[in-house]
Amino acid sequence: MHLSTTLTLGGLLFVLPATLGAATGIDAHPRRSRHVRHGQYARDVDSSSVASVIGAVNALQSGVARELADRSDKVGQALYVDGGAAAITTSTETVYVTQTVTQAFCPTQTAQDGAIQVSAASPSTLTSNGPTSNTFVASSSDPNPIDTFVSTSSTADSASSSDLASSSGPIDTFVSATSDSIQNGPISLTSTSSPVHDAGLITTSASLAAPTSIGSDQGGASTLTPTIPASTPQITETINPSTSSKTKLVFAHFMVGIVSTYQASDWAKDMNLAKSKGIDGFALNIGVDDYSQKQLDLAYSAAEQISGGFDLFISFDFNWYKISQTAEVATMLKRYVDKPNQLKVDGKPFVSSFIGDGFDWSAAASQVGQELYAVPYFQPTADNANNAGLSGLFSWAAWPGQLDNQPVNASMTDSRDQTYLGVTQPAGKTYMAPVSSWFSTHFGPEVSYSKNWVFKSETLWKDRWDEILSMGDQLDFLEIVTWNDYGESHYIGPVDTPHTDDGSSKWSKGLDHTAMLDFAVPYIKAFKAGQKEPIVEQDTLTYWHRPHLRSASCDATDICNAPPTGHDFLSDTVFVATMTKAGGTVKVISGSNAPFTQQVAAGVQMIEIPMGVGKQSFEFTTSGGGSVNGDSSIEVSADCWNGIYNFNYHSGTITTGA
Ligand SMILES: *[C@@H]1O[C@H](CO)[C@@H](O)[C@H](O)[C@H]1NC(C)=O
């Protein structure tokens, strides 16, 4: 629940960043994750006037208010009202919100058209006009587009075929075939409800050679270890780390803000895992933490030891940096641009950003003392594409609904990619495309950056990789979003690392995503080879599922007292992707549901199975002769996850090792 209070005074509009009723202490991790708040208040406002407003409404705990108060540069004009003294001060602000709108109460809706919706603690002193957009006024000197998240290109995508009948109904399976399978003819959609399921019996010597070390997890079920075994798909090619010339490269976005406690060995572990799956480097996201430099030092040093090379570049987070901070950015860059593992493209150090439209990368390059290959996440405008200080643009639009920050009941499309390509290609610039597996976030009023929604991402990982391959000849660089952002559930790196907890462990602990790395291997190989179809060299089954049914009712105990917005677009489904050279047979027992068997063709196939409560068991027999089985380490529950809604997912891989 939230209120949007808009004040009208003197013809100027203003949305008051007001407070939550339950204002408590300042969050203990003020810089946990850059995705703490994907909102940028790109224009800064007069801090004293904001502070007075904040004070008037007792809003210091509001993330919006605090962020505004943190800013000191005045860039434009908007009206602020001091409710107590009726004094009027003016300052101007443009607000970019890409992912997060901070609200007083656990938001279940996100703002659109730039309005930051907040609740007012003292609404009686204010005149409310109700929700409105256009609540922020851009100054004409502002080089940035103000309306940054109105989609001009996103339309309702064709609905995915993924929504299934309820788990109690008949098994109703859809197989989305890649053209690989199309070459092999249509897939027969056989549904088998075999009562004589021989779970656990099929194992071959190849199957258990390494991959399925059995552990014990919740409920004592025998489990597949989430640790990716050595025999899972790997890429061992070698790329010279620092001399790339627009060869096709894949990076993963790494949140330095949550690894203040990392040692060199922790860095090396992450880098080796990423490298083994074909990821060429990390985009090191930094805010303005005092430990950024220490951790960058460790990262650049650790990368030197990675066999085959590992590229690094900094991705400055302009949630935290100000666009006026050219010197600060240049100083940080200078320390690393000549390190052996600094990614260079066309001889220039590569650098990126999270937002920051209007930052002067030419000026930064001058201060660094050499040209930069800057590919920031800026808006897809011709001005940005033609900006001489930029070599390309990066997009953050990795999820359906991301543009408006509004969950939609639709699949991912490449429409935003086309918008970027539409400006970068005429300008002769590069475009770096995002790839992500999921988005679910569930921060309640216990933190200042409350946010509570899920983007429909169930088959996103496959859908997006297929899109990437179809656009492959227009793309040089990919950035997987992300390696380790647990707060928004789009991490694909390990969750059991010594990172600091921003509160997201409530829904990420124990939910492993590294199987998605295995899934990506054939796609990364194909992307780099310039091929349109995934290159499957190892028979692999990857599965993923949520930890509880959608029907779980947790309002009473949940930190938001509400499920995330968009949860009703999800289905209770177990997703299985097979990657085989010659096809095979998949058996799944999802809880108490009837056993399910499906033959799969070669290539990459998706199977969607109604999700039942209980243990999730998988068997995979390939035409090549390998067979393996294993259980998910997470059992599906009909109830809440430790009292809360958890729309994150868990994944696993089983591979025949063949
Ligand atoms: C989402 O779309 C699917 C497919 O069109 C449909 O079956 C389902 O009812 C929709 N869900 C909601 C909540 O609108």
The ligand as a MOL file (V3000), in Angstrom:
LIG
                    3D

  0  0  0     0  0            999 V3000
M  V30 BEGIN CTAB
M  V30 COUNTS 14 14 0 0 0
M  V30 BEGIN ATOM
M  V30 1 C -0.8440 -14.0850 -18.0260 0
M  V30 2 O -0.8590 -14.5160 -19.3670 0
M  V30 3 C -1.2100 -15.8730 -19.5230 0
M  V30 4 C -1.0090 -16.2400 -20.9730 0
M  V30 5 O -1.7160 -15.4050 -21.7850 0
M  V30 6 C -2.6190 -16.0980 -19.0520 0
M  V30 7 O -2.9690 -17.4440 -19.1810 0
M  V30 8 C -2.7040 -15.6870 -17.5970 0
M  V30 9 O -4.0360 -15.7930 -17.1500 0
M  V30 10 C -2.2260 -14.2840 -17.3920 0
M  V30 11 N -2.1590 -14.0040 -15.9850 0
M  V30 12 C -2.6960 -12.9120 -15.4600 0
M  V30 13 C -2.6220 -12.7890 -13.9780 0
M  V30 14 O -3.1870 -12.0320 -16.1170 0
M  V30 END ATOM
M  V30 BEGIN BOND
M  V30 1 1 1 2
M  V30 2 1 1 10
M  V30 3 1 2 3
M  V30 4 1 3 4
M  V30 5 1 3 6
M  V30 6 1 4 5
M  V30 7 1 6 7
M  V30 8 1 6 8
M  V30 9 1 8 9
M  V30 10 1 8 10
M  V30 11 1 10 11
M  V30 12 1 11 12
M  V30 13 1 12 13
M  V30 14 2 12 14
M  V30 END BOND
M  V30 END CTAB
M  END
